[in-house]
Amino acid sequence: MPEPALSELPPSIRARRFDALPYVLVSPAVIATLAVVFYPMATAIVMSLYDYVVWRSKTNFIWFDNYLAALGTDIFWTSFKNTLIWIGVTVPLQFLLGLATALLMNQKFAWRWLARMLIIIPWALPSVVIGLMWRWIYDANYGILNDFLLRFQLIREGVPWLATTDTALYSIIFVLVWQGFPFFAIMLLAGLQSIPGSLYEAAEVDGAGVWGKFRHVTLPGLKSVIVTAVLLRLIWVGNAVDIIYVMTEGGPGTATSTLPLYAFVQSRKILKFGYASAIAVMFTLMLLTLVIMYLRRIDDKGGSR
C-alpha cells in the first residue's frame, strides 16, 4: 500500500513529523556561535583563574588573584575611567552627527547621490589607515592641523596633540567620531525613508512646524533603528583597540589606555595571558552592565516596543 502524500496527512501528524526541522536549520548557526563566541569566552574565564605566562613552564591555579592584582593597580582604574569617557563621549557625538547627516541626506538637492556615496568613505577605510593618517595630521611639527591653525593665527606654536595628556584622548575620540558617524547616518537614513510621507502631511495639516514634525513623526519612526544602532555602537566603540594602538599605544603614559587596550598589551606584549584574561572578563562585565542599563532605560520609556 503506497504511503499517503504529505498534504493528505492530518495537520497534527504533519506538525509532529517536522518538529525537528527548525532545530536542524538553526543548528549550523548555533554551532558556529558556540565555536566562535562562547568557547573562547569560556576559555578566557578559565584562563583568568591561572597564573598563565607564556615564558613560564608551570601554570598555577590562583583563583581570583589576577582580578585582585588588576583592581589594585592605578593603570586599571585609569583605563576604566578612560573607557567610560571613550564610550560616553564618542557614541552620543556619533549619533548626533549621524542624525544631522541623515536628515540632510534625506532632503532633495543636486548631486545628492554623490554626497551619499562620499559620506561612507570614513566608515569604509580600514582603522589602521585612519590611525596612521590622523597621526600625520596631528603631528606637532609637520601636521596639517597645526599648519592650518598657525596660518590663521589661532595658535602661536605647534600643539603636540597626541603627546599631551590633556588632549591625547579627546584627539582620538574626534577621530573615532569622524570614522563612525557614517554608520549612524546610513542606518538613520534608511529609517527616514521608511517613514510614510502621509504622516508628515497629516502633521502639517494639524499645524505642526519643523520641530513638531521631527518630534512627533521623525523620532517615533526612528526609535527601533536608534535602539539597534546605538546598541551596536556601544559594543563596537567599547571594544575598539586598533585606532588607539596605532595612534598612541595607550600613551602618553596611560592617558589613552582603555581596558581592551590594556588587556591587549598585557597579552600580546608582556604575554601574561591569565592577567589579560581577567581584565577582559571584567571589561565584558562592565560593558554588559552598560548594555543592560541602556536596554532597561529604553524599555522603561517604551522605546523598544
Secondary structure, 3 states (H helix, E strand, C coil): CCCCCHHHCCHHHHHHHCCCHHHHHHHHHHHHHHHHHHHHHHHHHHHCCEECECCCCCCEECCCHHHHHHHCCHHHHHHHHHHHHHHHHHHHHHHHHHHHHHHHHCCCCCCHHHHHHHCCHHHHCCHHHHHHHHHHHHCCCCCHHHHHHHHCCCCCCCCCCCCCCCCHHHHHHHHHHHHHHHHHHHHHHHHHHCCCHHHHHHHHHCCCCHHHHHHHHHHHHHHHHHHHHHHHHHHHHHCCCHHHHHHCCCCCCCCCCCHHHHHHHHHHCCCEHHHHHHHHHHHHHHHHHHHHHHHHHHHHCCCCC
